[in-house]
Amino acid sequence: MRALQPLEADPTEVAIALRAALSGDGPAILPVPLGSALPGDAPAQVAKPIAAVIETSGSSGAPKRVALSTDALLASVAATDAALGGPGRWLLALPVHYVAGLQVLTRSIVAGTDPIVLAAGHFDASAFLAGIELFDAERRYTSLVPAQLSVLIDAAESDPQAADRLRSLHAILVGGQRLDAAIRERAQRLGLRVIRTYGSSETGGGCVYDGVPLGTVRVRIERADGMPGASGEILLAGPMLADGYLADPARTEGAFVVEDGRRWYRTGDVGRFDESVPGGLLSVEGRRDDVIISGGEKVSLGLVEAEVRAMPGCSSALVLAAASERWGEVPIVVLPATAPDVSLSDLRGRLTAALGRAAAPDRIVRVDAIPMLASGKPDRRALRGLAGLD
């Protein structure tokens, strides 16, 4: 056993503690948000291989503490370096109590470089662009969530110098949630090297880049009766999988399974995997628990949301489920008050044509603003309350 050290997620302090944890010279770490009280319910000790514990955001479910071993963290780093063409220096723009931010520190430790660290708080495009000017390495990387990328694209489209700075980055990893096609197309027009990542704290961060599994990562689709086409739950295997959930053996057993000698993580996401493409190509359609039954038909809210966001004025839309006396459940579209006027009939027509009648949204709900988590993800649980759904 080894000690577990909760600490505030100051990047400098976490980097020092993480280096010691990875080498075995210090305790495992549990970073918590800056300004938060240190958790009093965390165990004093963890299994010896564990180097870091990450508490998930709880954006769509109950928070969990994910236990990551040194081997898992380093396997993720090795796979990322191989996919990107080698190690480099990183610009840190994410909180380090989330796995994507923590892995920027881990990659930096392994590469022997110091990350360029943005000040905590509201993401600011000018500060990020100034950070790019501090790079002195041949290979320059950063990791973002889609909302941050959108802010940078807005700046680059109105300022050629900003666009030039962003183009100097060798890779912009974008994960944490779905990257809308419209945002990616704008990034491509600017010549930005954007890589969509898919993964979670349970996989040591992103382990599928642009739909292709990294290195020895394996993808399996577990199909269930009634799933459309070849869709099913996404399972992932690889050396970067977490050991499980801290002090929660029942949840660990439910999420991590061993079949034919291989350990798999049940992601709870629904998607397809095209094995006819070299290396395979994963398409993520949404959360398994976001599949509702409307009028006897299965509807993926993730697919509905992607279609809605592709419409003019709807790039910030979110789709939630609402109870319906007639249909059981129906999708509704939530937009911030600042979004342009959108026609419900146009939305219903597009969704019916693309996904069928049951996918047509029942109504549009406006809220003052979309609540966000510190990770940059929308806080869907809070949004349900604002939309009057709870």
C-alpha positions as CSV (number, residue, x, y, z in Angstrom):
1,M,0.0,0.0,0.0
2,R,1.0,3.6,-0.5
3,A,-0.3,6.9,0.9
4,L,-2.9,9.0,-1.0
5,Q,-2.3,12.8,-0.9
6,P,-5.2,15.1,-1.8
7,L,-3.9,18.4,-3.0
8,E,-5.3,21.5,-4.7
9,A,-4.8,21.4,-8.5
10,D,-2.1,24.1,-8.8
11,P,-0.2,22.9,-11.9
12,T,3.2,23.5,-10.4
13,E,2.5,21.7,-7.1
14,V,0.7,18.9,-8.9
15,A,3.6,18.4,-11.3
16,I,6.1,18.1,-8.4
17,A,3.8,15.6,-6.6
18,L,3.1,13.7,-9.8
19,R,6.7,13.3,-10.6
20,A,7.3,11.7,-7.2
21,A,4.2,9.5,-7.6
22,L,5.3,8.2,-11.0
23,S,8.8,7.4,-9.7
24,G,7.5,5.7,-6.6
25,D,9.3,8.2,-4.3
26,G,6.1,9.9,-3.2
27,P,2.4,9.2,-2.4
28,A,-0.3,8.8,-5.0
29,I,-2.1,12.1,-5.6
30,L,-5.8,13.2,-5.7
31,P,-6.0,16.7,-7.3
32,V,-9.1,18.7,-6.4
33,P,-10.2,22.0,-7.9
34,L,-8.4,25.2,-6.8
35,G,-10.1,26.7,-3.8
36,S,-12.0,23.5,-2.9
37,A,-11.8,21.9,0.5
38,L,-9.6,18.8,0.5
39,P,-11.9,15.7,0.7
40,G,-12.2,14.2,4.1
41,D,-13.7,11.0,2.8
42,A,-10.7,9.9,0.7
43,P,-8.9,6.7,1.9
44,A,-5.5,7.3,3.5
45,Q,-3.9,4.6,1.4
46,V,-4.3,3.0,-2.1
47,A,-2.8,0.0,-3.8
48,K,0.9,0.4,-4.4
49,P,0.7,0.7,-8.3
50,I,-1.7,3.6,-8.1
51,A,-0.1,7.0,-8.9
52,A,-3.1,9.3,-9.4
53,V,-6.8,9.4,-8.6
54,I,-9.1,11.5,-10.7
55,E,-12.6,12.4,-9.6
56,T,-14.9,12.6,-12.6
57,S,-17.0,15.7,-13.3
58,G,-20.3,14.0,-12.9
59,S,-21.7,15.9,-15.9
60,S,-24.2,13.1,-16.7
61,G,-24.0,10.8,-13.6
62,A,-22.7,10.4,-10.1
63,P,-19.0,11.4,-9.6
64,K,-16.5,8.6,-9.4
65,R,-12.9,8.4,-8.2
66,V,-10.8,6.7,-10.9
67,A,-7.6,5.0,-9.8
68,L,-4.8,5.2,-12.4
69,S,-1.6,3.2,-12.0
70,T,1.9,4.5,-13.1
71,D,1.9,1.9,-15.9
72,A,-1.5,3.1,-17.2
73,L,-0.4,6.8,-17.2
74,L,2.9,6.0,-18.9
75,A,1.2,3.7,-21.5
76,S,-1.1,6.5,-22.4
77,V,1.8,8.9,-22.8
78,A,3.7,6.4,-25.0
79,A,0.7,5.9,-27.3
80,T,0.1,9.7,-27.6
81,D,3.8,10.4,-28.4
82,A,3.7,7.6,-31.1
83,A,0.5,9.0,-32.6
84,L,1.8,12.6,-32.7
85,G,5.2,11.7,-34.1
86,G,7.2,12.2,-30.9
87,P,7.3,14.1,-27.6
88,G,7.2,17.9,-27.5
89,R,6.4,20.8,-25.3
90,W,2.8,21.4,-24.2
91,L,0.6,24.5,-23.6
92,L,-1.6,23.6,-20.6
93,A,-5.1,25.2,-20.8
94,L,-7.1,22.6,-18.9
95,P,-7.5,22.1,-15.1
96,V,-5.1,19.4,-13.8
97,H,-7.8,17.8,-11.6
98,Y,-9.2,16.4,-14.9
99,V,-7.4,13.6,-16.8
100,A,-6.7,15.7,-19.9
101,G,-4.9,18.3,-17.9
102,L,-3.1,15.8,-15.7
103,Q,-1.9,14.0,-18.8
104,V,-0.4,17.2,-20.2
105,L,1.8,17.2,-17.0
106,T,2.6,13.5,-17.3
107,R,3.7,13.9,-21.0
108,S,5.8,16.9,-20.0
109,I,7.5,14.9,-17.2
110,V,8.2,12.0,-19.5
111,A,9.6,14.4,-22.2
112,G,11.7,16.3,-19.7
113,T,10.0,19.6,-20.6
114,D,8.1,22.2,-18.6
115,P,4.6,23.0,-19.9
116,I,3.5,26.6,-20.6
117,V,0.7,27.1,-18.1
118,L,-2.2,29.4,-18.6
119,A,-3.6,31.2,-15.5
120,A,-6.6,29.5,-14.0
121,G,-10.1,30.8,-14.5
122,H,-12.0,32.0,-17.5
123,F,-10.4,30.8,-20.8
124,D,-9.1,33.8,-22.7
125,A,-8.0,33.6,-26.3
126,S,-5.5,36.5,-26.0
127,A,-3.7,34.7,-23.1
128,F,-3.6,31.5,-25.0
129,L,-2.2,33.1,-28.1
130,A,0.4,34.9,-25.9
131,G,1.3,31.5,-24.5
132,I,2.1,30.2,-28.0
133,E,4.7,32.9,-28.3
134,L,6.6,31.3,-25.3
135,F,7.3,28.1,-27.2
136,D,10.9,27.2,-27.7
137,A,10.5,23.6,-28.7
138,E,10.4,22.1,-32.2
139,R,7.1,20.2,-31.6
140,R,4.3,22.2,-30.0
141,Y,1.1,20.7,-28.6
142,T,-2.0,21.6,-26.7
143,S,-5.1,19.9,-25.4
144,L,-8.5,21.6,-25.4
145,V,-12.2,21.1,-25.1
146,P,-14.5,22.1,-28.0
147,A,-15.7,25.3,-26.3
148,Q,-12.1,26.5,-26.0
149,L,-11.4,25.7,-29.6
150,S,-14.5,27.6,-30.7
151,V,-13.3,30.7,-28.9
152,L,-9.8,30.4,-30.6
153,I,-11.4,30.0,-34.0
154,D,-13.5,33.1,-33.5
155,A,-10.3,35.0,-32.7
156,A,-8.4,33.5,-35.7
157,E,-11.2,34.3,-38.2
158,S,-10.9,38.0,-37.4
159,D,-7.2,38.2,-36.9
160,P,-4.6,36.7,-39.4
161,Q,-1.9,36.9,-36.8
162,A,-3.9,34.8,-34.4
163,A,-4.5,32.3,-37.1
164,D,-0.8,32.1,-37.8
165,R,0.0,31.5,-34.2
166,L,-2.6,28.7,-34.0
167,R,-1.2,27.1,-37.2
168,S,2.3,27.0,-35.5
169,L,0.9,24.2,-33.2
170,H,1.8,20.7,-34.4
171,A,-1.3,19.2,-32.8
172,I,-4.4,20.5,-31.1
173,L,-6.0,17.6,-29.2
174,V,-9.7,18.2,-28.7
175,G,-11.8,16.0,-26.4
176,G,-14.1,15.8,-23.4
177,Q,-17.2,15.9,-25.5
178,R,-18.5,15.7,-29.1
179,L,-16.6,18.1,-31.5
180,D,-19.3,19.5,-33.8
181,A,-18.6,19.1,-37.5
182,A,-19.1,22.8,-38.1
183,I,-16.4,23.7,-35.6
184,R,-14.0,21.2,-37.2
185,E,-14.7,22.5,-40.7
186,R,-13.9,26.0,-39.6
187,A,-10.7,24.8,-38.0
188,Q,-9.8,23.0,-41.2
189,R,-10.4,26.1,-43.3
190,L,-7.9,27.9,-41.1
191,G,-5.3,25.2,-41.5
192,L,-5.3,24.1,-37.9
193,R,-4.1,20.6,-37.0
194,V,-7.0,19.5,-34.9
195,I,-7.2,15.9,-33.6
196,R,-10.5,14.6,-32.2
197,T,-9.8,12.4,-29.1
198,Y,-12.0,9.9,-27.5
199,G,-11.5,8.4,-24.1
200,S,-12.2,9.1,-20.4
201,S,-10.5,9.1,-17.0
202,E,-11.0,5.3,-17.1
203,T,-8.8,5.0,-20.2
204,G,-6.1,7.5,-19.0
205,G,-7.5,10.1,-21.3
206,G,-7.9,9.9,-25.1
207,C,-7.0,6.6,-26.6
208,V,-8.8,6.9,-29.9
209,Y,-7.6,9.7,-32.2
210,D,-9.8,10.7,-35.2
211,G,-11.7,7.5,-34.8
212,V,-8.5,5.3,-34.9
213,P,-7.4,3.3,-31.8
214,L,-3.9,4.1,-30.6
215,G,-1.2,1.4,-30.6
216,T,-2.5,-1.7,-28.8
217,V,-5.9,-0.2,-27.9
218,R,-8.7,-2.5,-28.9
219,V,-12.4,-1.6,-29.6
220,R,-15.3,-3.9,-29.4
221,I,-19.0,-3.1,-30.0
222,E,-21.4,-5.0,-27.8
223,R,-24.7,-5.0,-29.7
224,A,-28.0,-5.2,-27.9
225,D,-31.5,-6.2,-29.2
226,G,-33.2,-3.2,-30.8
227,M,-30.0,-1.2,-31.5
228,P,-30.2,0.3,-34.9
229,G,-27.9,-1.2,-37.5
230,A,-24.4,-2.1,-36.2
231,S,-24.6,0.2,-33.2
232,G,-23.9,-1.0,-29.7
233,E,-22.1,-0.2,-26.5
234,I,-18.4,0.7,-27.0
235,L,-15.9,-1.4,-25.0
236,L,-12.2,-0.4,-24.9
237,A,-9.1,-2.5,-23.9
238,G,-5.5,-1.5,-23.6
239,P,-2.6,-1.0,-21.2
240,M,-3.9,2.5,-20.2
241,L,-7.1,1.3,-18.5
242,A,-7.6,2.4,-14.9
243,D,-7.4,-0.2,-12.1
244,G,-11.0,0.7,-11.2
245,Y,-12.9,3.1,-8.9
246,L,-11.5,3.9,-5.5
247,A,-13.2,2.1,-2.6
248,D,-16.0,1.1,-4.9
249,P,-15.6,-2.6,-5.9
250,A,-19.2,-3.0,-7.1
251,R,-19.0,-0.1,-9.5
252,T,-15.5,-1.4,-10.7
253,E,-16.9,-4.9,-11.3
254,G,-19.8,-3.4,-13.4
255,A,-17.5,-1.2,-15.6
256,F,-14.4,-3.4,-16.0
257,V,-14.8,-7.0,-17.3
258,V,-12.4,-9.7,-18.3
259,E,-13.3,-11.8,-21.4
260,D,-11.0,-14.4,-23.0
261,G,-8.1,-13.1,-20.9
262,R,-8.5,-9.5,-22.0
263,R,-9.7,-6.7,-19.7
264,W,-12.3,-4.3,-21.1
265,Y,-13.9,-1.1,-20.0
266,R,-17.6,-0.6,-20.7
267,T,-17.8,3.1,-21.7
268,G,-21.5,3.5,-21.6
269,D,-21.3,5.1,-25.0
270,V,-23.0,3.9,-28.1
271,G,-21.3,3.7,-31.5
272,R,-20.1,1.7,-34.5
273,F,-16.7,0.3,-35.4
274,D,-15.8,-0.2,-39.1
275,E,-13.3,-3.0,-39.2
276,S,-13.0,-2.7,-43.0
277,V,-10.8,0.4,-42.6
278,P,-7.2,-0.3,-41.7
279,G,-6.9,-0.1,-38.0
280,G,-10.6,0.2,-37.7
281,L,-12.7,3.4,-37.5
282,L,-14.8,4.3,-34.5
283,S,-17.9,6.5,-34.7
284,V,-19.4,7.6,-31.4
285,E,-23.1,8.3,-31.5
286,G,-23.9,9.2,-27.9
287,R,-24.4,7.8,-24.4
288,R,-26.2,4.5,-23.9
289,D,-28.4,6.2,-21.3
290,D,-29.2,8.9,-23.8
291,V,-31.2,6.5,-25.9
292,I,-34.9,7.1,-25.1
293,I,-38.0,5.3,-26.1
294,S,-40.4,7.6,-27.9
295,G,-43.7,6.2,-29.2
296,G,-42.1,2.7,-29.1
297,E,-39.0,3.7,-31.1
298,K,-35.5,4.1,-29.9
299,V,-34.0,7.6,-30.3
300,S,-30.3,8.5,-29.7
301,L,-30.2,12.0,-28.2
302,G,-26.6,12.2,-29.2
303,L,-27.5,11.8,-32.9
304,V,-30.4,14.3,-32.5
305,E,-28.0,16.8,-30.9
306,A,-25.5,16.4,-33.7
307,E,-28.2,17.1,-36.4
308,V,-29.6,20.1,-34.5
309,R,-26.2,21.7,-34.1
310,A,-25.5,21.4,-37.8
311,M,-28.4,23.9,-38.4
312,P,-27.8,27.6,-38.6
313,G,-28.1,29.3,-35.3
314,C,-28.0,26.0,-33.3
315,S,-24.3,25.4,-32.8
316,S,-24.7,25.8,-29.0
317,A,-27.9,23.7,-28.7
318,L,-28.2,20.8,-26.3
319,V,-30.8,18.0,-26.5
320,L,-32.4,16.6,-23.4
321,A,-35.2,14.1,-22.8
322,A,-38.6,15.2,-21.5
323,A,-41.5,13.2,-20.2
324,S,-44.5,13.0,-22.5
325,E,-48.0,11.6,-21.7
326,R,-48.5,10.6,-25.3
327,W,-45.1,9.3,-26.4
328,G,-43.4,8.3,-23.1
329,E,-40.3,10.5,-23.7
330,V,-39.5,13.1,-26.3
331,P,-36.4,15.1,-27.3
332,I,-36.3,18.8,-26.6
333,V,-33.8,21.4,-27.8
334,V,-32.3,23.8,-25.3
335,L,-30.8,27.0,-26.6
336,P,-29.2,30.0,-24.7
337,A,-31.2,33.2,-24.9
338,T,-28.5,34.8,-27.0
339,A,-28.9,32.3,-29.9
340,P,-30.7,33.4,-33.0
341,D,-34.4,32.6,-33.5
342,V,-34.9,29.1,-34.8
343,S,-38.0,27.6,-36.4
344,L,-39.3,24.5,-34.6
345,S,-40.9,23.3,-37.8
346,D,-37.6,23.5,-39.6
347,L,-35.9,21.5,-36.8
348,R,-38.7,18.9,-36.9
349,G,-38.5,18.6,-40.7
350,R,-34.7,18.1,-40.7
351,L,-34.7,15.6,-37.8
352,T,-37.6,13.6,-39.3
353,A,-35.8,13.4,-42.7
354,A,-32.5,12.4,-41.1
355,L,-33.5,10.1,-38.2
356,G,-37.2,9.5,-38.4
357,R,-40.4,10.9,-36.9
358,A,-39.6,9.9,-33.3
359,A,-36.4,12.0,-33.4
360,A,-38.3,15.3,-34.1
361,P,-37.9,17.6,-31.1
362,D,-41.1,18.3,-29.2
363,R,-40.2,21.9,-28.4
364,I,-37.5,24.5,-28.0
365,V,-36.6,25.8,-24.5
366,R,-34.6,29.0,-23.9
367,V,-32.4,29.5,-20.9
368,D,-30.3,32.6,-19.9
369,A,-27.1,30.7,-20.4
370,I,-25.8,27.1,-20.7
371,P,-24.3,26.1,-17.3
372,M,-20.7,24.8,-17.7
373,L,-18.4,22.7,-15.6
374,A,-14.8,23.7,-15.0
375,S,-13.7,21.1,-17.6
376,G,-15.6,23.1,-20.3
377,K,-18.4,20.5,-20.6
378,P,-22.0,21.6,-20.3
379,D,-23.5,20.7,-16.9
380,R,-26.5,18.7,-18.2
381,R,-27.8,17.9,-14.7
382,A,-28.0,21.6,-13.9
383,L,-29.4,22.4,-17.3
384,R,-32.3,20.0,-16.6
385,G,-33.3,22.2,-13.7
386,L,-33.0,25.4,-15.6
387,A,-35.2,23.9,-18.4
388,G,-37.8,22.9,-15.9
389,L,-37.4,19.2,-16.5
390,D,-36.7,18.1,-12.9
